[in-house]
Amino acid sequence: MSDGTVVQATRKWVEDVVVGYNLCPFAKRELVRDRVRFVVSEADNEDSLLQALQTELLRLDDEPEIETTLLIHPHVLQNFADYNEFLGAADGLLTYLDMEGIYQIASFHPDYQFADTEPDAAENYTNRSPFPMLHLLREASLESAIDNHPDVNGIPPRNIELMNELGAEKMRTVLANCAKASENKGE
């Protein structure tokens, strides 16, 4: 699968799922403004993924016009338990680079599973994506968006309720359609 296909599938997921279902009420504005960087890492091991993560964090520091980055890594950490364990190393990199409080890393994975949920629970789809990825966010922007939202604490329960209403089968289909649509474009 080409990088272009991976980006197309991820962009479609952001448009159709994240923005389309309003899972993140802050995403649409940045997507419309073309301030979301979609980057595919060729990393095939955790060390090279950490290097790619460092590169993207430094890029955010150097390029303020990029609001947020989706670091998509289709060749490493396909197993969710391994991915989840890696998040500690990603946060450790933020500490090492003295970027805690400046950036935050959100996690998305095709097999994402919240603690105390069943693997096939619909609510897991709030964080399920076509490929494993790390979402790099600017803390100041996130804090500003939160401060200006009328009910930020209501977002997670609303999303869980919506996913449960739509159901796991529907969301599996929606996620699969994101990948199919990009493959059909012939990239």
Secondary structure, 3 states (H helix, E strand, C coil): CCHHHHHHHHHHHHHHHHHCCCCCCCHHHHHHCCCEEEEECCCCCHHHHHHHHHHHHHHHHHCCCCCEEEEECCCCCCCHHHHHHHHHHHHHHHHHCCCECCEEEEEECCCCCCCCCCCCCHHHHHCCCCCCEEEEEEHHHHHHHHHCCCCHHHHHHHHHHHHHHHCHHHHHHHHHHHHHHHHHCCC
